[in-house]
Amino acid sequence: MRFNILSAVTVALSASTTYAQLIEPKAVVDAIDKITDLSNDTADAAERCNRVILLPLCLRASVVKGFKDIISTVTMTISDLGRMDPPEEDFAEEDQNAICKAFTGFVMVHQDLLRIVIGKNSLLASLPVGDAIASVLRTLEGGVDEVAKKIIELVPTCAEQAKKDLGDLDDTIGKAIDTYSS
């Protein structure tokens, strides 16, 4: 049920009426929070994958689907933010701080997900999935970087922290990619 609701929200975000809403700081925070929720759900699914639960089935059914949903939502957010004209004036400082707080929360949750995926490497070593996982992580990295760049443009009062958060996330993604690259 949760996936159907998220799908409906994602479709709604692509509608032209949402375009105007993305100019609002709350809509930016909501978009970040949606990606954070997907990352958290995927982390929970990845954590449950072990040798007892059929690992390939678990990965395909839960983790791969989770990453697919994250990438899809990130792609939609990039599209929405890319169509958005920057506001004529900076968002109010409290709105910028809310966006930065949401982005920092996303980074923390997503790093947890990546650490779980890195930790599953020993379980996955016997399966021919390393290159596929590395490829998915590279795609995700590119999308997250695009979203982060647009967010950083919107938050001059806390852009330095957002840049630091992005750097930390890029480091963790890099470690995950290195773990699964052959």
C-alpha positions in Angstrom: 0.0 0.0 0.0 2.8 2.4 0.9 4.3 2.0 -2.6 1.0 2.8 -4.3 0.7 6.0 -2.2 4.3 6.9 -3.1 3.7 6.2 -6.7 0.7 8.4 -6.7 2.6 11.2 -5.0 5.5 10.8 -7.6 3.0 11.1 -10.4 1.4 14.1 -8.8 4.8 15.8 -8.6 5.2 15.5 -12.3 1.9 17.3 -13.0 2.0 20.8 -14.1 0.1 22.1 -11.1 2.9 20.8 -8.9 5.5 22.9 -10.8 4.3 26.1 -9.0 4.4 24.2 -5.6 8.0 23.3 -6.0 8.8 27.0 -5.7 7.7 26.7 -2.1 10.3 25.6 0.4 7.9 23.1 2.0 7.6 21.3 -1.4 11.4 21.1 -1.6 11.5 19.7 2.0 8.7 17.2 1.1 10.6 16.0 -2.0 13.8 15.4 0.1 11.8 13.7 2.8 10.2 11.4 0.3 13.7 10.3 -0.9 14.7 9.9 2.7 11.7 7.7 3.5 12.6 5.5 0.5 16.2 5.2 1.6 15.1 4.3 5.1 12.7 1.6 3.8 15.4 0.2 1.6 17.9 0.2 4.5 15.4 -1.8 6.6 14.9 -4.3 3.7 18.7 -4.6 3.3 19.2 -5.2 7.0 16.8 -8.1 6.9 18.6 -9.8 4.1 20.9 -12.6 5.3 21.8 -16.2 4.6 18.7 -17.5 6.4 16.4 -15.4 4.2 17.2 -16.4 0.6 19.7 -13.6 -0.2 19.1 -13.4 -4.0 15.3 -13.4 -3.5 15.6 -10.8 -0.7 17.9 -8.5 -2.8 15.7 -8.7 -5.9 12.4 -8.3 -4.1 13.3 -5.7 -1.6 16.7 -4.0 -2.0 16.8 -3.8 -5.8 13.2 -2.5 -5.9 14.1 0.0 -3.1 17.0 1.4 -5.1 14.9 1.5 -8.2 12.3 3.5 -6.3 14.9 5.8 -4.9 16.5 6.4 -8.4 13.0 7.0 -9.9 12.1 9.5 -7.2 15.5 11.3 -7.5 15.1 11.5 -11.2 11.6 13.0 -10.9 12.9 15.5 -8.3 15.8 16.5 -10.6 13.2 17.1 -13.4 11.0 19.1 -11.1 13.8 21.1 -9.6 15.3 21.6 -13.1 12.1 23.2 -14.4 11.9 25.5 -11.3 13.1 29.0 -11.7 15.1 30.2 -8.8 12.9 32.5 -6.5 13.3 36.2 -7.1 14.4 36.5 -3.5 16.1 34.0 -1.3 13.9 31.9 0.8 13.5 33.1 4.4 16.3 31.9 6.6 14.0 29.5 8.5 12.9 28.0 5.2 16.5 27.5 4.1 17.3 25.9 7.4 14.4 23.5 7.0 15.6 22.5 3.6 19.1 22.0 4.9 17.8 20.0 7.9 15.9 17.8 5.5 19.0 17.3 3.3 21.2 16.5 6.3 18.6 13.9 7.4 18.6 12.4 4.0 22.4 12.2 4.0 22.4 10.4 7.3 19.7 7.9 6.4 21.3 7.3 3.0 24.7 6.8 4.5 23.2 4.2 6.8 21.7 2.4 3.8 25.1 2.4 2.0 26.9 1.1 5.1 24.4 -1.7 5.3 25.0 -2.5 1.6 28.7 -2.4 2.2 28.4 -4.7 5.2 26.4 -7.2 3.0 29.4 -7.6 0.7 30.6 -10.8 2.4 27.1 -12.3 1.9 27.1 -11.2 -1.7 30.6 -12.3 -2.6 29.4 -15.7 -3.8 26.9 -14.1 -6.2 27.6 -12.4 -9.5 26.0 -9.1 -8.5 28.9 -6.9 -7.6 29.2 -5.0 -11.0 25.4 -4.5 -11.1 25.3 -3.1 -7.6 28.2 -0.8 -8.4 26.4 0.4 -11.6 23.2 1.1 -9.6 25.3 3.1 -7.0 27.0 5.1 -9.7 23.5 6.0 -11.2 22.3 6.9 -7.8 25.4 9.1 -7.1 24.8 11.1 -10.2 21.2 11.7 -9.4 21.8 12.6 -5.8 24.6 15.0 -6.8 22.2 16.8 -9.2 19.5 17.2 -6.6 22.1 18.4 -4.0 23.4 21.0 -6.4 20.0 22.5 -7.0 19.3 22.4 -3.2 22.6 24.2 -2.5 21.6 26.9 -5.0 18.4 27.5 -2.9 20.0 27.7 0.5 22.7 30.3 0.6 22.5 30.7 4.4 23.4 27.0 5.0 25.0 26.1 1.6 28.4 25.3 3.3 26.8 22.7 5.5 24.9 21.2 2.6 28.2 21.0 0.6 29.9 19.3 3.5 26.9 16.8 3.8 27.2 16.1 0.0 30.9 15.5 0.3 30.4 13.1 3.2 27.7 11.3 1.2 29.9 11.2 -1.9 32.7 9.6 0.2 30.3 6.9 1.4 28.9 6.2 -2.0 32.5 6.0 -3.3 33.3 3.4 -0.7 30.2 1.4 -1.6 31.1 1.5 -5.3 34.7 0.5 -4.6 33.4 -2.4 -2.5 31.3 -3.8 -5.3 33.6 -2.9 -8.3 35.7 -5.7 -9.7 
